[in-house]
Amino acid sequence: MSARLPLFLRGLRRPPRPPGPPLRLQAPGRASSSGRGGGGGGGEGLLGQRRLQDAQAGNSRGQGSRAPSARDSIVREVLQNSKEVLSLLQEKNPAFKPVLAIIQAGDDNLMQEINQNLAEEAGLNITHICLPPDSSEDEIIDEILKINEDTRVHGLALQISENSFSNKVLNALKPEKDVDGVTDVNLGRLVRGDAHECYVSPVARAVVELLEKSGVNLDGKKVLVIGAHGSLEAALQCLFQRRGSMTMSSQWKTPQLQSKLHEADIAVVGSPKPEDIPLSWIQPGTTVLNCSHDFLSGRLGCGSLGVHFNGLIAEDDVSLLAAALRIQNMVSSGRRWLREQQHARWRLHCLKLQPLSPVPSDLEISRAQTPKAVDVLAKEIGLLADEIEVYGRSKAKVRLSLLERLKDQADGKYVLVAGITPTPLGEGKSTVTVGLVQALTAHLNINSFACLRQPSQGPTFGVKGGAAGGGYAQVIPMEEFNLHLTGDIHAITAANNLLAAAIDTRILHENTQTDKALYNRLVPLVNGVREFSSIQLARLKKLGINKTDPSTLTEEEMSKFARLNIEPSTITWQRVLDTNDRFLRKMTIGQAHTEKGYSRQAQFDIAVASEIMAVLALTDSLTDMKERLGRMVVASDKNGQPVTAEDLGVTGALTVLMKDAIKPNLMQTLEGTPVFVHAGPFANIAHGNSSVLADKIALKLVGEEGFVVTEAGFGADIGMEKFFNIKCRASGLVPNVVVLVATVRALKMHGGGPSVTAGVPLKKEYTEENIQLVADGCCNLQKQIQIAQLFGVPVVVALNVFKTDTRAEIDLVCELAKRAGAFDAVPCYHWSVGGKGSVDLARAVREAAGQGSRFRFLYDLQLPIVEKIRTIAQAVYGAKDIELSPEAQSKIDRYTQQGFGNLPICMAKTHLSLSHQPDKKGVPRDFILPVSDVRASIGAGFIYPLVGMMSTMPGLPTRPCFYDIDLDTETEQVKGLF
């Protein structure tokens, strides 16, 4: 077969590769020039070598052949165009270089050489995967799927035998990487006339371009395509028909072949001619184009045409031009990839609402709307297929790699939704958040994202219910939002309790073993070898022991390494459970005889109070999360020094348990706009904000003109203060606007109205107009506006309107809010009609964001812990002063001595009053704020004072929500959630 190749191609052939496992380049790199017999990327290169060899070949090509210089000029033109386009792309993206991957199954390296030469000349990178010739269909597909998921590779071509080109193999290719145009998606776009949106077969394009550049006018010509198959046949027919040709196809064994050849003006030979077909069937003057060389497989069948007709174009001309056009497709692929990396206005298909009156239950509304498939939503907002991990149909995890892709994208506007001091029923911050983004995106065509916390199942089954919003401003499906989601809280629970188990287990083993026995168990002999693990080596370094061989430690060093000497009375790390259970608030552990008399008092916290939840909410990368987990202080040793998760050797295991939880969860609103649900710390016993990562990713996705709306728990005195002083310090993000949510109901309570109790009908003062109660209660609204102004951020008041509110009450609240310094105050009706009811709020927020923010922190981190607590108490809560218990003062002294005095403060305080007393409504004055205890969340990065009697484990009421929650066993639908 080698003797039948053109001289140029024979000069490039290399010895066949022996069969064996796939060969790969270590990483995509520059096309290698070794073994080519010259032909670098200079002025001559491959084409210069080819011209020399054509000259040596003399006149062997016959009278009808095209001159090599004309043929080469076409290839040179294509290559030059590719180089110019790539150069322009690299001006704005200097590190960018497209990578072509070629999967070869066979021992013929002819096309590998051509591709390597042309890639070198064009300035592309190339990687080659060599499979044995007898590779099965599944083995080829496995390699294709790997390349599909490799984000470094921008184009994929197959160099396999014709028998391997099954539909299953071809359609395993990602259409966006299919630079040979063989997938059904690319062929379908070509047939529909969308050639600018697809990749066209380089071989088919080469055939047509060679004919046109040879002076052949295709309009009205009869073209016969002989012996072509599959994608090549379809592409040839389509391209010829677009140029006005009448196209026929035939295989070599077709009975009417002779008559078709007599009629043809142009014959395109797509496979080797059988010996029994006489050349005389081809009429003199017919233009014959021979592309029988299988461009994709690199194989040449026997029986090539032996004589030359006028206008004959040989198969090596087609191969070389097709290779150059493939390079051109590669550059186009790279350009599309770069375009995808950049932000673009979303092409979001919003879902239509049909609001009913009276408004049905939240669950009925949620179930009446069919959400988009989450992968469709992801594509609409600019996420790539390899940046999401789909959970079912309506949820997906978003990978953090997105941040690297969009690192140069400007952030959008950052909006915080906070509230006045609420009633026990809540005032609808989540509902306002959802209604606002529905208004921005679905009604004002502005890219926007909601970032919400994941709800704890404690309140969901307790008294408060879910947290997906309400009415026609919800996250859907609401039952999936409120129950389990993607398991993040369960991961936190598992990690937290693993660390708790490690603490007590370590104390037990240290109490019952000698130094030597303890050391030998911590560094066991395995197959005759004793080695430190990586985390144990880190502990040795922390202790100042610069040894790596376990046998070289002295007895003193072994004791120092093996014993943490935890003081049980200083343990601050508790076990957690995501269920309200008052009987776990205090208990005794270690009562079984197997624990050898070691017992102590302990407690359970609600899972969302775990420091690991706070770490998840404040981290900005997997590396940062691992470091924060390792820094978590769980106790002190008997010398008063902190004991960390890293000391216990559990950091790596905690990170493994949390590796998926760190990825934000993508869902959607009732109107099909995107929502991130991620992290769920309470605001009264933690910092009360969703994750930094969700906000950062959303700010990149919405683009510079878009909006990210996130929510802080409870009143502005709690959730908003912590958002500014803790979350914004951790993230480096600067908020543009605060939306302060108020309700007439809550204002009446602050004005002296009767107490509001969950599960008890409201008194008439709340269901009838009462202007005086509203006016008196606006003192709390005014105070919360002032708190926001302490941070230099403009405030827009959102009055969440209930059906019992009157126009006079609504107008009064809006007027008093503006007098108090709000940029604007707007009534909102999203609960009853969806985003349409919050369009005025969306416009006010957009206008306020344009005013600019003069954001500032409330206190300097260098202040002593006591002064930072006092600043918050006086400036935010309105306290006269603070009072520290002896235990709180002792803890402050210890944390300061341990080097933690420069951390921000996270106050644990009731959310039902500005003071520490839940029954003190309005704006309490001249009170002393009692600090009963102080804890340190070193991994999360804050000091955690407890004000008054704060429980970290809620209890269940007399009639919990679970009485109403049920499952229809026929339809598997959940009932009773709200």
Protein Blocks (a to p, Z undefined) as FASTA:
>chain_A
ZZmpcfklmmmpccdddeddddddfbdcdddfehnlgaiabfnlmmlmmmmmmmmnommn
ojkbccfklmmmmmmmmmmmmmmmmmmmmmmmmmbccddddddedjbfklmmmmmmmmmm
nopacddddddfklcfklmmmmmmmmmmmmkbcbdcddddfklmcfklmmmpcfklmmno
pafklmmmmmnopamlcccdfklmmmmmmmmmnopafehpacddehiahjlmmmmmmmmm
mnopacddddfklmklmmmmmmpmbdcdfbdcdfklcfklpcghiacddfkbcfknopac
ehiafbdcehiacfklmmmmmmmmmmmmmmmmmmmmmmmmpccddddddddddddddddd
fklmmmmpccddfklmmmmnopafklcccehjlbccddfklmmmmmmpccdddddddddd
ddfkogolmmmmmmmmmmmmmmnopacddddddddfklmmmmnopaebghjlccddfklm
mnopnommmmmmmmmmmmmmmmmmmmmmmmmccfklmmmmmmcceehiacddfklmmmmm
mnopacfbfklpcfklmmmmmpnopafklpcbdcdddbdcfklmpccehkafklnopacd
dddddfklpmklmmmmmpcbfklmmmmmmmpcfbdcfkopacdfklnopmmmmmmmmmmm
mpccddddfkopacddehjadfklmnopacfklmmmmmmmnommlccddddehjfklmmm
mmmmmmmmmnopacfbdcddddfklmmmmnopacddehiacdfklmpccfklmmmmmmmm
mmmmmmmmmnopacdddddddfkbcfklmmmmmmmmmmnopabdcddfklmnojmlmmmm
mmmmmmmmmnopaddcfbdfkbcfklmmmmmmmmmnopabdcddfklmmmmmmmmmnopa
mpccdddddfkbfblbfklghjaehiacddfbdcddfknopacddehjadfbdcddfbdf
klmgccdfklopaehiZZ
